[in-house]
Amino acid sequence: MSVTKTQTGIVEPAKDTRPLYIVCQKNFNVWLDSLTEAQQNWVRETAMPAKAGTCITLPNIDGHIGGAALLTDKNLIWESAGAASRLPSGSWAPELTFSKAASLGDIQLGWGLAQYHFAPHRPDKDPDNKAQLALAKRDQDRGVEAQVRGIHIAREMINQPANKMTPQGIEAAAKEIAQTYSAKVKVTKGKVLESYAPALHIVGRAAEIPPRLIDMSWGDEGPLITLVGKGISFDSGGLDIKPSRAMELMKKDMGGAAHVLGLAAALMEAGIKIRLRVLVAAAENAISERAMRPLDVIETAAGIAVEVGNTDAEGRLVLADALHYAFNDKDHPAPDFVVDFATLTGAARVALGTECPALFCNQDDTAQQLMQLGTKLDDPLWQLPLFEAYERFLDAGQAGLSSTGHSGYGGAITAALFLRRFVGKKADWAHIDVMAWNLSSRPGRPKGGEAMGLRALFAFIEARAKK
């Protein structure tokens, strides 16, 4: 299994490349008037009414397909993804005469995202027999290509079955990415992990494949950026076991790890000038005689004792250790910005649904920038408050700090407040509570594992690097 082999669908123009007219809806009639009479008749009889997202093939004088048009309005990324899936095989060169404000980068992005399919039981025997986007090298956006690769990596990791993407599988994926981009990797596991990251060890010790903390670093100039990911390869719920229906998708509980590894790959592929560190807490929340129990009091790497409120709230425990080392590591200077991704709470899904990740930030300016980028890039994030009054729920445990508190309300907020205990209130830190899964398919967004917020964070970090 390789997670770094990806298809972008981009080729250089060739003699048999056909034009793909990108036509803004308001310019539809102008474009139609530019066609031959025969082509106009064809469009009127086969493609009316003309709606945004419609892809129209155009006959040439010999009756063969000589070109095509994509009608667009405001969602060029996803309209481009739809065209990539519907156009006949061959190479297609975008022609922007009738949509001069259109972005080649958006077309390239949508086209690239449409290339991803997870069907290992049905290997693609002829990957070149598809519609391909013809772009000259000078028109290819390296940053877009990097993001496409990063998103493909995240999707591929999340979609793998839990018996493949184990804690060892997450480690293997991290090492493959590190080798591809000449990054350094340190893995802490076994006896050393028990004292180094005790909460991570306790969460994962019941599983057949033991837990580990993966620490990747890359780059030697620019701001210090640290990415932290929850890597629970499968979540049974522990002794507070989940119902079977709630357990069905729990292979995606390592979605946070997939996000940060995909984002890291994108940043390295694009050559963003940062000093990058990635911390992944990888474990399986299983059941055995070694499983933690409700109301156990466990140690953390920060030296803070925590009462386990519910064994199904294990993600915040493994993140507590990883976040501690993000800010407190003698071998690494303090970071300028830290973001963690985690499939952390069902409460965030209740609040915002499955397609809009919840964002928590210490700095409101950071939150505003991230939300604005999410809106601009159609990669949404939405800020929820670190509501101070709910801190009291976490202080109700016998150990002084409960992992969940005793209230069932505001679960996404109390989880974020718990994490902040290991970060502090002054750090420039963002926490993203993400679904990491598409419940249904849309153009460029197939059903299954998904990277949500990755492009917004890429743009945010890229901007930080340019300051």
ZIPE-V790905 format. One record per backbone hydrogen bond with DSSP energy under -0.5 kcal/mol. CO is the residue of the C=O (numbers start at 1). NH is the residue of the N-H. E is the energy in kcal/mol with one decimal. If there is no record, write none. Layout:
CO;NH;E
CO;NH;E
//
This chain:
4;6;-0.8
9;133;-2.9
11;135;-2.6
14;17;-1.5
18;93;-2.7
19;21;-0.5
19;68;-1.8
20;95;-2.6
21;23;-0.8
21;70;-3.2
22;24;-0.6
23;72;-2.6
24;27;-1.9
25;28;-1.7
27;31;-2.5
28;32;-2.8
29;33;-2.2
30;34;-0.8
31;34;-0.9
32;35;-1.4
36;40;-2.6
37;41;-2.3
38;42;-2.1
39;43;-2.6
40;44;-2.6
41;45;-1.9
42;46;-1.5
43;47;-2.6
49;51;-0.6
51;54;-2.2
54;56;-0.5
54;71;-2.6
56;69;-2.6
58;66;-2.9
58;67;-1.2
60;63;-1.8
64;60;-3.1
64;66;-0.6
66;19;-0.6
67;58;-3.1
68;21;-3.0
69;56;-3.0
69;71;-0.5
70;23;-2.7
71;53;-3.7
72;25;-2.1
75;79;-2.6
76;80;-2.7
77;81;-1.7
78;82;-1.9
79;83;-2.0
80;84;-2.3
81;85;-1.2
82;86;-1.3
83;87;-2.7
90;132;-3.1
91;18;-2.4
92;94;-0.6
92;134;-3.0
93;20;-2.9
95;22;-2.5
96;99;-1.9
98;24;-1.8
99;102;-2.1
102;104;-0.5
103;107;-1.9
104;108;-2.8
105;109;-2.5
106;110;-2.6
107;111;-2.4
108;112;-2.5
109;113;-2.6
110;114;-1.6
112;115;-1.2
113;116;-1.0
117;119;-0.8
119;122;-2.2
123;125;-0.8
126;129;-1.6
128;130;-1.7
130;90;-2.0
132;92;-2.9
132;134;-0.6
133;11;-2.7
133;135;-0.7
136;139;-1.8
136;140;-0.7
137;140;-1.1
140;142;-0.7
141;145;-2.4
142;146;-2.4
143;147;-2.1
144;148;-2.5
145;149;-2.2
146;150;-2.4
147;151;-2.7
148;152;-2.4
149;153;-2.3
150;154;-2.2
151;155;-2.7
152;156;-2.7
153;157;-2.4
154;158;-2.4
155;159;-2.4
156;160;-1.0
157;160;-0.6
161;164;-2.0
161;165;-2.7
164;166;-1.6
166;170;-2.8
167;171;-2.0
168;172;-2.5
169;173;-2.3
170;174;-2.5
171;175;-2.4
172;176;-2.2
173;177;-2.3
174;178;-2.6
175;179;-2.5
176;180;-2.1
177;181;-1.7
178;183;-2.7
179;182;-0.8
184;217;-2.3
186;215;-2.7
187;189;-0.5
188;213;-2.4
189;192;-0.8
190;193;-0.7
190;194;-0.9
191;194;-0.6
191;195;-0.7
192;195;-0.7
192;196;-2.1
193;197;-2.6
197;201;-2.3
198;202;-2.6
199;203;-2.3
200;204;-1.9
201;205;-1.3
204;207;-1.4
208;210;-0.6
211;190;-0.6
212;214;-0.6
212;282;-2.6
213;188;-2.5
214;280;-2.5
215;186;-2.7
216;278;-2.8
217;184;-2.8
218;276;-2.9
223;225;-0.8
223;275;-2.8
224;336;-2.3
224;337;-1.6
225;277;-2.3
226;339;-2.1
227;279;-3.0
228;341;-2.2
229;231;-0.6
229;281;-2.1
230;256;-0.6
230;257;-2.1
231;233;-1.0
231;283;-2.1
234;236;-0.6
234;285;-2.2
236;242;-2.8
237;240;-0.9
239;241;-1.5
243;247;-1.2
244;248;-0.9
245;248;-0.6
247;250;-1.8
249;252;-2.3
250;253;-1.1
251;254;-0.7
252;255;-2.0
253;232;-1.3
254;258;-2.1
255;259;-2.3
256;260;-2.2
257;261;-2.2
258;262;-2.5
259;263;-2.9
260;264;-2.3
261;265;-2.2
262;266;-2.2
263;267;-2.6
264;268;-2.5
265;269;-2.9
266;270;-2.1
267;272;-2.1
268;271;-0.9
272;274;-1.7
274;276;-0.8
275;225;-2.4
276;218;-2.3
277;227;-2.8
278;216;-2.8
279;229;-2.6
280;214;-2.8
280;282;-0.9
281;231;-2.4
282;212;-2.5
283;233;-2.2
284;286;-1.3
285;236;-2.1
285;238;-0.6
288;291;-1.9
292;239;-0.5
293;296;-2.0
296;298;-0.6
296;308;-3.3
298;306;-2.9
300;303;-2.0
303;305;-0.5
306;298;-2.9
306;308;-0.5
307;309;-0.8
307;403;-2.4
308;295;-3.6
310;313;-2.0
314;317;-0.6
314;318;-1.8
315;319;-2.1
316;320;-1.5
317;321;-1.2
318;322;-1.8
319;323;-3.4
320;324;-1.8
321;325;-1.8
322;326;-1.2
323;327;-1.2
324;327;-0.6
324;328;-1.9
326;335;-0.5
329;332;-2.0
332;329;-0.5
337;226;-2.4
338;430;-2.4
339;228;-2.5
340;432;-2.7
341;230;-1.8
342;344;-1.7
342;434;-2.3
345;349;-0.7
346;350;-2.0
347;351;-2.2
348;352;-2.4
349;353;-2.4
355;357;-0.5
357;382;-1.9
358;433;-2.4
359;384;-2.8
360;431;-2.9
362;364;-0.6
363;367;-1.9
364;368;-2.7
365;369;-2.3
366;370;-2.4
367;371;-2.6
368;372;-2.5
369;373;-2.4
370;374;-2.4
371;375;-2.2
372;376;-2.5
373;377;-2.6
374;378;-0.5
374;379;-2.9
375;378;-0.8
380;357;-0.7
382;359;-2.8
385;387;-1.4
386;388;-0.6
387;390;-1.7
388;391;-2.2
389;392;-1.0
390;393;-1.2
390;394;-0.7
391;394;-1.0
391;395;-0.8
393;396;-1.0
394;397;-0.6
394;402;-3.7
397;400;-1.3
401;307;-2.7
410;414;-2.6
411;415;-1.9
412;416;-1.8
413;417;-2.7
414;418;-2.2
415;419;-2.0
416;420;-2.1
417;421;-1.0
418;421;-0.9
419;422;-1.9
420;423;-1.2
420;424;-3.2
427;429;-1.5
428;338;-2.2
429;362;-1.6
430;340;-2.4
431;360;-2.4
431;433;-0.6
432;342;-2.2
432;434;-0.7
433;358;-2.1
436;450;-1.4
437;439;-0.6
438;448;-2.0
442;445;-2.7
445;442;-1.7
448;438;-3.3
450;452;-0.7
453;457;-2.1
454;458;-2.3
455;459;-2.3
456;460;-2.1
457;461;-2.7
458;462;-2.7
459;463;-2.2
460;464;-1.9
461;465;-2.1
462;466;-1.0
463;467;-0.6
464;467;-0.9
//
